[in-house]
Amino acid sequence: MSAADQAGFQRRRHEVVVEVVRRAVAEVDDRLRRFHRSAIAKVRPDEDLLALGTHGESAFGLWYQERKDTPPVDQPAFETLVVLHEALLNHIALLAARAWKDDRVPIEEYDALLEKVTAFHDQARRLTRAFQAAISDIDPLTGTQTRQVMQRDLKREMLRARRSGTPGCLVLADIDRFKRINDTYGHRVGDQVLATVSALLIGNLRPYDSVYRYGGEEFLICLPETGRDEGRRVLERVRESIADAPIIVDGEARALSVTVSFGLAVMNQRHALSGLIEHADQALYAAKRGGRNRVEIWIPSRSSEKDDDA
């Protein structure tokens, strides 16, 4: 499965989680509405409102039971929501029975119900926000992380490098002559090239390296705890793997000459993130001017003139 396919699968799975949690909230809100209608208007409660232990029979309870041991449901945050859901449904049932039987419900029991409602809604909101953020963090075409995530991660990595004194490398990678590929074969093939190159980047980097979609055909790579020479070795291996790999288009190996140029800058204590990215950008265009399909390292004397047909 390619990086894009994996990203699509993960995205759909997260979207399902968001929808299920929203439906669970709607189900709880409907029970609360019917409880208040019964308690205030003195209308006999529905049988399902009076029943204890209905969590396991609810749509949310059944869904959770089938998936509780598989990602991403197998995490404590979901278990917390389930416990709150079960306790809340039981509390509604007890108060619905008491409100129908007696003239009034003790205020402390009603306050306890409201506390459970608040706790359930808060936990559901936290889960929904977390999975919505996860959905927006992945670029759907390439399976790489987005620029929004990149800013957060790189600031954290630069702080780590400064505190520990160990180097790290920031890299800009650009598909050579990508505009020509789009103009010759069309944007659909261009998208397939992007997906293939991103999969090769992810597959040939180390497990702790990070790849981000920087824009268009450009990617940003973070190589933590990596010096200049090691960074070059890593990138040369990645560069060669991309140059040697066939690009699969429409199920056939079409002979597309696809290469990638890399510009590397080493993190240090003197430069901010924006300056470091600019240094990597200057090194990248030095690689373009040097013939493409190259790895170049930033040095202070380089200019940043750019080639229009990159």
Summary of the structure (lengths in Angstrom):
residues: 310
radius of gyration: 27.3
end to end distance: 29.8
largest distance: 86.8
contacts: 956
relative contact order: 0.10
helix: 61%
strand: 12%
